[in-house]
Protein backbone atom coordinates (compact mmCIF):
# COMPACT_ATOMS: atom_id res chain seq x y z
CA UNK A 1 0.00 0.00 0.00
CA UNK A 2 2.94 2.31 0.68
CA UNK A 3 4.93 1.35 -2.36
CA UNK A 4 7.50 -0.69 -0.45
CA UNK A 5 8.80 -3.75 -2.26
CA UNK A 6 9.17 -6.99 -0.30
CA UNK A 7 11.87 -9.64 -0.48
CA UNK A 8 10.81 -12.75 1.39
CA UNK A 9 12.70 -15.73 2.80
CA UNK A 10 10.21 -18.39 3.81
CA UNK A 11 10.90 -21.30 6.12
CA UNK A 12 12.86 -23.90 4.12
CA UNK A 13 10.08 -26.52 4.30
CA UNK A 14 7.44 -24.43 2.48
CA UNK A 15 8.83 -23.37 -0.93
CA UNK A 16 5.46 -24.02 -2.59
CA UNK A 17 3.80 -21.53 -0.22
CA UNK A 18 6.42 -18.94 -1.13
CA UNK A 19 5.71 -19.38 -4.83
CA UNK A 20 1.95 -19.27 -4.22
CA UNK A 21 2.20 -15.92 -2.40
CA UNK A 22 4.21 -14.41 -5.24
CA UNK A 23 1.66 -15.66 -7.76
CA UNK A 24 -1.18 -14.06 -5.77
CA UNK A 25 0.48 -10.64 -6.10
CA UNK A 26 1.04 -11.12 -9.82
CA UNK A 27 -2.52 -12.38 -10.37
CA UNK A 28 -3.82 -9.30 -8.54
CA UNK A 29 -1.99 -7.06 -10.98
CA UNK A 30 0.91 -5.92 -8.82
CA UNK A 31 4.04 -4.94 -10.75
CA UNK A 32 6.69 -7.63 -11.13
CA UNK A 33 9.12 -7.27 -8.24
CA UNK A 34 6.60 -6.00 -5.71
CA UNK A 35 6.99 -9.36 -3.99
CA UNK A 36 10.08 -11.49 -4.63
CA UNK A 37 11.17 -14.75 -3.03
CA UNK A 38 14.73 -15.71 -2.20
CA UNK A 39 15.55 -19.35 -1.48
CA UNK A 40 18.64 -18.98 0.70
CA UNK A 41 20.16 -20.28 3.94
CA UNK A 42 20.62 -18.39 7.21
CA UNK A 43 24.17 -17.24 6.45
CA UNK A 44 23.04 -15.80 3.13
CA UNK A 45 20.10 -14.15 4.91
CA UNK A 46 22.49 -12.23 7.15
CA UNK A 47 24.23 -10.87 4.04
CA UNK A 48 20.88 -9.76 2.58
CA UNK A 49 19.92 -8.00 5.82
CA UNK A 50 23.25 -6.14 5.77
CA UNK A 51 22.77 -4.99 2.16
CA UNK A 52 22.26 -1.22 1.98
CA UNK A 53 19.25 -1.64 -0.33
CA UNK A 54 17.31 -3.39 2.47
CA UNK A 55 15.82 -0.76 4.77
CA UNK A 56 13.71 -2.81 7.16
CA UNK A 57 13.37 -6.36 8.45
CA UNK A 58 10.21 -8.15 9.62
CA UNK A 59 10.35 -11.67 11.05
CA UNK A 60 7.71 -14.18 12.01
CA UNK A 61 9.34 -17.11 13.78
CA UNK A 62 10.85 -18.49 16.95
CA UNK A 63 12.60 -16.66 19.78
CA UNK A 64 15.92 -18.11 18.57
CA UNK A 65 15.37 -16.83 15.04
CA UNK A 66 14.14 -13.50 16.35
CA UNK A 67 17.20 -12.98 18.50
CA UNK A 68 19.52 -13.74 15.57
CA UNK A 69 17.69 -11.62 12.98
CA UNK A 70 17.11 -8.67 15.35
CA UNK A 71 20.82 -8.69 16.17
CA UNK A 72 21.74 -8.67 12.48
CA UNK A 73 19.28 -5.87 11.75
CA UNK A 74 20.54 -3.87 14.72
CA UNK A 75 24.16 -4.19 13.65
CA UNK A 76 23.16 -2.83 10.24
CA UNK A 77 21.04 -0.05 11.82
CA UNK A 78 17.86 -1.35 10.19
CA UNK A 79 14.33 -0.98 11.59
CA UNK A 80 12.89 -4.35 12.55
CA UNK A 81 9.67 -5.91 13.82
CA UNK A 82 9.47 -9.30 15.49
CA UNK A 83 6.43 -11.59 15.72
CA UNK A 84 7.68 -14.51 17.78
CA UNK A 85 6.31 -17.24 20.03
CA UNK A 86 3.32 -17.18 22.29
CA UNK A 87 1.77 -19.15 25.13
CA UNK A 88 -1.58 -17.41 25.23
CA UNK A 89 -3.64 -17.65 28.43
CA UNK A 90 -7.32 -18.50 28.06
CA UNK A 91 -8.99 -17.30 31.29
CA UNK A 92 -12.42 -18.67 32.15
CA UNK A 93 -14.01 -16.75 35.03
CA UNK A 94 -16.68 -18.23 37.29
CA UNK A 95 -19.52 -16.32 35.56
CA UNK A 96 -18.57 -17.38 32.02
CA UNK A 97 -21.08 -18.96 29.67
CA UNK A 98 -19.72 -22.50 29.41
CA UNK A 99 -21.14 -23.12 25.94
CA UNK A 100 -19.23 -20.10 24.65
CA UNK A 101 -16.10 -20.87 26.66
CA UNK A 102 -15.86 -24.48 25.49
CA UNK A 103 -16.56 -23.57 21.86
CA UNK A 104 -13.85 -20.91 21.74
CA UNK A 105 -11.52 -23.01 23.85
CA UNK A 106 -11.57 -25.82 21.30
CA UNK A 107 -11.29 -23.46 18.32
CA UNK A 108 -8.58 -21.41 19.98
CA UNK A 109 -6.45 -24.40 20.87
CA UNK A 110 -7.00 -26.64 17.83
CA UNK A 111 -7.01 -24.24 14.89
CA UNK A 112 -4.26 -25.31 12.47
CA UNK A 113 -3.71 -28.33 14.75
CA UNK A 114 -2.47 -25.99 17.47
CA UNK A 115 0.33 -24.71 15.25
CA UNK A 116 -0.37 -21.02 15.68
CA UNK A 117 1.48 -18.38 17.68
CA UNK A 118 -1.85 -16.97 18.94
CA UNK A 119 -3.40 -20.34 19.79
CA UNK A 120 -4.89 -20.66 23.28
CA UNK A 121 -2.30 -22.73 25.12
CA UNK A 122 -2.74 -22.19 28.87
CA UNK A 123 -6.29 -22.65 30.15
CA UNK A 124 -6.72 -20.82 33.46
CA UNK A 125 -10.06 -21.79 35.01
CA UNK A 126 -11.69 -20.60 38.22
CA UNK A 127 -12.04 -23.52 40.60
CA UNK A 128 -15.83 -23.33 41.00
CA UNK A 129 -16.43 -24.18 37.30
CA UNK A 130 -13.20 -26.03 36.51
CA UNK A 131 -14.66 -29.56 36.65
CA UNK A 132 -17.58 -28.71 34.35
CA UNK A 133 -15.38 -26.87 31.85
CA UNK A 134 -12.71 -29.57 31.82
CA UNK A 135 -15.21 -32.38 31.34
CA UNK A 136 -16.87 -30.67 28.37
CA UNK A 137 -13.58 -29.51 26.90
CA UNK A 138 -12.20 -33.06 27.08
CA UNK A 139 -15.33 -34.49 25.45
CA UNK A 140 -15.04 -32.06 22.53
CA UNK A 141 -11.38 -32.87 21.97
CA UNK A 142 -12.17 -36.59 21.97
CA UNK A 143 -14.66 -36.00 19.14
CA UNK A 144 -12.09 -34.48 16.77
CA UNK A 145 -11.64 -36.49 13.59
CA UNK A 146 -8.07 -36.93 12.29
CA UNK A 147 -7.52 -37.05 8.56
CA UNK A 148 -6.44 -35.30 5.40
CA UNK A 149 -6.50 -31.52 6.03
CA UNK A 150 -8.05 -31.04 2.57
CA UNK A 151 -11.04 -33.20 3.56
CA UNK A 152 -13.93 -31.04 4.90
CA UNK A 153 -14.77 -33.81 7.39
CA UNK A 154 -11.33 -33.58 9.02
CA UNK A 155 -11.11 -31.67 12.30
CA UNK A 156 -7.61 -32.76 13.39
CA UNK A 157 -4.74 -32.43 10.93
CA UNK A 158 -1.12 -33.56 11.22
CA UNK A 159 1.81 -31.57 12.52
CA UNK A 160 3.91 -29.88 9.86
CA UNK A 161 6.99 -32.14 10.03
CA UNK A 162 8.26 -35.29 11.67
CA UNK A 163 10.67 -33.13 13.65
CA UNK A 164 7.79 -31.06 15.03
CA UNK A 165 5.97 -34.22 16.15
CA UNK A 166 9.07 -35.71 17.80
CA UNK A 167 9.81 -32.40 19.48
CA UNK A 168 6.40 -32.10 21.13
CA UNK A 169 6.47 -35.77 22.20
CA UNK A 170 9.73 -34.97 24.00
CA UNK A 171 8.09 -31.92 25.61
CA UNK A 172 5.18 -34.04 26.87
CA UNK A 173 7.55 -36.69 28.21
CA UNK A 174 9.58 -34.05 30.06
CA UNK A 175 6.40 -32.51 31.47
CA UNK A 176 5.23 -35.86 32.83
CA UNK A 177 8.65 -36.56 34.35
CA UNK A 178 8.34 -33.13 35.97
CA UNK A 179 5.08 -34.12 37.67
CA UNK A 180 2.38 -33.26 35.13
CA UNK A 181 -0.55 -35.60 34.53
CA UNK A 182 -1.90 -36.53 31.10
CA UNK A 183 -5.69 -36.25 31.25
CA UNK A 184 -6.08 -36.96 27.54
CA UNK A 185 -3.87 -38.10 24.66
CA UNK A 186 -0.15 -37.54 24.83
CA UNK A 187 0.89 -40.01 22.13
CA UNK A 188 1.36 -40.25 18.38
CA UNK A 189 -1.75 -41.46 16.61
CA UNK A 190 -1.41 -44.92 15.09
CA UNK A 191 -1.86 -43.84 11.49
CA UNK A 192 0.20 -42.60 8.56
CA UNK A 193 1.39 -39.03 9.01
CA UNK A 194 2.66 -36.83 11.81
CA UNK A 195 -0.50 -36.95 13.94
CA UNK A 196 -0.58 -36.29 17.69
CA UNK A 197 -3.54 -37.20 19.86
CA UNK A 198 -5.35 -34.12 21.24
CA UNK A 199 -3.68 -33.74 24.61
CA UNK A 200 -4.58 -32.19 27.97
CA UNK A 201 -1.93 -31.75 30.67
CA UNK A 202 -2.85 -30.92 34.27
CA UNK A 203 -0.88 -30.39 37.50
CA UNK A 204 1.87 -28.49 35.69
CA UNK A 205 3.73 -26.72 38.50
CA UNK A 206 6.03 -23.70 38.15
CA UNK A 207 9.12 -25.90 38.56
CA UNK A 208 8.03 -28.11 35.65
CA UNK A 209 10.02 -27.40 32.45
CA UNK A 210 6.71 -27.25 30.53
CA UNK A 211 5.34 -24.41 32.68
CA UNK A 212 7.05 -21.66 30.69
CA UNK A 213 7.23 -23.45 27.34
CA UNK A 214 5.18 -22.97 24.20
CA UNK A 215 3.43 -26.09 22.87
CA UNK A 216 3.15 -25.64 19.10
CA UNK A 217 0.79 -28.59 18.79
CA UNK A 218 -2.68 -29.76 19.95
CA UNK A 219 -1.63 -29.73 23.61
CA UNK A 220 -3.55 -27.77 26.26
CA UNK A 221 -2.23 -27.09 29.75
CA UNK A 222 -5.03 -26.58 32.28
CA UNK A 223 -4.60 -24.66 35.53
CA UNK A 224 -7.09 -24.13 38.36
CA UNK A 225 -7.22 -20.83 40.25
CA UNK A 226 -9.35 -19.62 43.14
CA UNK A 227 -9.92 -15.97 42.23
CA UNK A 228 -9.33 -13.18 39.71
CA UNK A 229 -5.96 -12.08 41.05
CA UNK A 230 -4.60 -15.59 40.89
CA UNK A 231 -5.86 -15.87 37.30
CA UNK A 232 -4.08 -12.65 36.31
CA UNK A 233 -0.89 -13.65 38.13
CA UNK A 234 -0.91 -17.02 36.37
CA UNK A 235 -1.55 -15.40 32.99
CA UNK A 236 1.37 -13.00 33.47
CA UNK A 237 3.76 -15.69 34.74
CA UNK A 238 5.14 -16.32 31.26
CA UNK A 239 8.05 -15.12 29.16
CA UNK A 240 5.51 -14.53 26.38
CA UNK A 241 2.88 -11.85 25.89
CA UNK A 242 1.23 -12.16 22.49
CA UNK A 243 -2.51 -12.77 22.85
CA UNK A 244 -4.95 -13.61 25.64
CA UNK A 245 -8.63 -14.40 26.16
CA UNK A 246 -11.01 -13.60 29.02
CA UNK A 247 -14.35 -15.42 29.17
CA UNK A 248 -17.05 -13.76 31.30
CA UNK A 249 -20.67 -12.65 31.02
CA UNK A 250 -19.71 -9.35 32.66
CA UNK A 251 -17.96 -7.34 29.94
CA UNK A 252 -16.79 -4.64 32.37
CA UNK A 253 -15.24 -7.33 34.54
CA UNK A 254 -13.57 -8.71 31.42
CA UNK A 255 -12.16 -5.29 30.57
CA UNK A 256 -10.81 -4.91 34.09
CA UNK A 257 -9.01 -8.24 33.84
CA UNK A 258 -7.82 -7.48 30.30
CA UNK A 259 -6.15 -4.27 31.45
CA UNK A 260 -4.10 -6.27 33.97
CA UNK A 261 -2.93 -8.99 31.56
CA UNK A 262 0.57 -8.27 30.25
CA UNK A 263 -0.08 -9.02 26.59
CA UNK A 264 -0.13 -7.25 23.25
CA UNK A 265 -3.73 -8.32 22.55
CA UNK A 266 -6.62 -9.42 24.76
CA UNK A 267 -9.93 -10.71 23.40
CA UNK A 268 -13.04 -10.89 25.59
CA UNK A 269 -15.40 -13.81 24.94
CA UNK A 270 -13.46 -14.87 21.84
CA UNK A 271 -10.18 -16.63 21.21
CA UNK A 272 -7.31 -14.44 20.02
CA UNK A 273 -7.74 -13.68 16.35
CA UNK A 274 -6.60 -11.35 13.55
CA UNK A 275 -8.30 -8.88 11.25
CA UNK A 276 -6.90 -6.35 8.75
CA UNK A 277 -8.10 -3.37 10.81
CA UNK A 278 -6.77 -4.61 14.19
CA UNK A 279 -3.12 -4.14 15.21
CA UNK A 280 -1.36 -7.46 15.78
CA UNK A 281 1.71 -7.98 17.96
CA UNK A 282 3.07 -8.81 21.36
CA UNK A 283 5.32 -7.85 24.26
CA UNK A 284 8.11 -9.56 26.20
CA UNK A 285 9.60 -12.56 24.32
CA UNK A 286 6.69 -12.49 21.87
CA UNK A 287 8.44 -9.69 20.03
CA UNK A 288 7.90 -6.03 19.25
CA UNK A 289 6.28 -3.85 16.63
CA UNK A 290 2.84 -4.30 15.09
CA UNK A 291 1.40 -5.83 11.95
CA UNK A 292 -1.92 -4.97 10.28
CA UNK A 293 -4.04 -1.80 10.72
CA UNK A 294 -2.64 1.73 10.56
CA UNK A 295 -0.06 0.81 13.18
CA UNK A 296 1.29 -2.03 11.04
CA UNK A 297 1.42 0.15 7.92
CA UNK A 298 3.30 2.80 9.87
CA UNK A 299 6.07 0.44 11.03
CA UNK A 300 7.93 0.75 7.73
CA UNK A 301 7.35 4.40 6.91
CA UNK A 302 10.00 7.10 7.17
CA UNK A 303 8.52 10.19 8.83
CA UNK A 304 9.80 13.45 7.42
CA UNK A 305 9.32 16.99 8.71
CA UNK A 306 9.33 19.88 6.27
CA UNK A 307 9.01 23.17 8.14
CA UNK A 308 8.56 26.55 6.47
CA UNK A 309 9.67 29.48 8.65
PyMOL commands that set and color helices and strands:
alter all, ss='L'
color gray80, all
select helices_A, chain A and resi 15-27+42-50+63-75+98-114+127-142+162-177+228-236+251-260+293-298
alter helices_A, ss='H'
color red, helices_A
select strands_A, chain A and resi 6-8+35-37+56-60+79-83+88-92+120-126+181-184+199-202+219-225+240-241+244-247+267-268+283-284+287-288
alter strands_A, ss='S'
color yellow, strands_A
deselect
rebuild
show_as cartoon
